[in-house]
């Protein structure tokens, strides 16, 4: 465990969670890309039900 | 406070839950082997469907309906710091649920209730199955009532104070379960039991499916809320961090409860008995209910980010490596979130109005719900058990390394099992089939995926055995070493002194739910009483 001063702890606790935002955006973008792939790459090419 | 009786109550519930889980795990491994056709000696559609039905009931109803109250009673007593109200009533509820389980098990295990774990007539089970299922449900309602009473008593004794978050989450689940179970209760009481006892000759499958759709989606959140509760109140503390926002957590639980209820028709997209406008309304609601999951994901990952940085992690993602990966609760949450992400994506495809046609009733669907239920939900049940077992038994956990190995193998097994399941769905393999060997080029191409699923299923069975072994060894260990720890709940970064009543109670939300259910299910149910429908005689027993 890293030894942190009270000020450093406070700064970490109250700083915006930028890593979380980045991770959420990456996951969100991945999901959108996967959905688009399934829709345009798999679903639509199968055509209408005969 | 002496909470010996509450500990006994929680342990009794959880042992029934995990006993059912272990039996169901063996059934799951058998099913994946049987269906592959690689072992002709075990092929039997009769045994297969009896096993699938028992596996589903044990996992979806028995594991959950015992685990959730067991966890809930102990959460109530430790977060409110008061004994369980009317503990004799709590034991009575436990007894009723246990009696129901035994009654339902008889026809299930003898192949007289092979109706899968859904309630879709005209397929019909032996009457004892429905009586047992009703008692199982009735016992769980006792828990709901006790949770609501305890929160009310606490609020009366502490006017104006925020209800502890853990209790607020627990009561949100009790409220959700009461609303959720009404649909299936109406179906069982007024359709399936009269049909099974011969009091009615025919049944309306459209009405039955509509009533079951009422239950079928929010029940997933009933299973999932204990996992979310642990995300918020246990994980940050275990990781050495804080809850990002107490208010945000409450909003997530409220939105989950309110929006998970009026959206069940995404299970009926391909059904003829409901018009497309209603399906679209429920479809839009389905996308709204992803919001609290995104909020929860954000809040708990942010808590972990703080934890990682406090432990010396640097940079945008350096905190991930600095997390306490050897803590079972933290590890389970990380693995659980990854499975939630994969399963959530599958759910978005299911809920997409047009694309649903591509995967409807295919192997994709069980692949999806196994990721959400057996993945995210059950892995957090494991973590909660590992955390609570030393506290409940007064003995240290038998092996933390075994717990970590078990969590990893559960995750790996689930990924190996469910990935081919999704692919097979896209390739057109139907769900609910006992055999895939038709000797056509199409089905022969499925073999590799079936083999992978067997490997995944067997890894998961091994993992399930490790889990129960670790718990049993902890409790039965003759060590003289004792464990004196107590439940520790995480604190928010900014403590809350006062809350508006709508974030501290469910009264107003019950009215909102009533209105939403009236709008979403009122006409769709009533229409069956005003139009001619074609009924069917029962098929089964």
Interface residues (C-beta under 8 A of the other chain):
Chain A: X1 X2 X4 X9 X12 X13 X14 X17 X18 X19 X20 X22 X23 X24 X27 X31 X34 X35 X38 X39 X42 X43 X46 X49
Chain B: X240 X242 X244 X294 X297 X298 X301 X302 X305 X306 X309 X310 X311 X312 X315 X316 X317 X319 X320 X341 X344 X345 X348 X349 X352 X354 X355 X357 X358 X426 X493
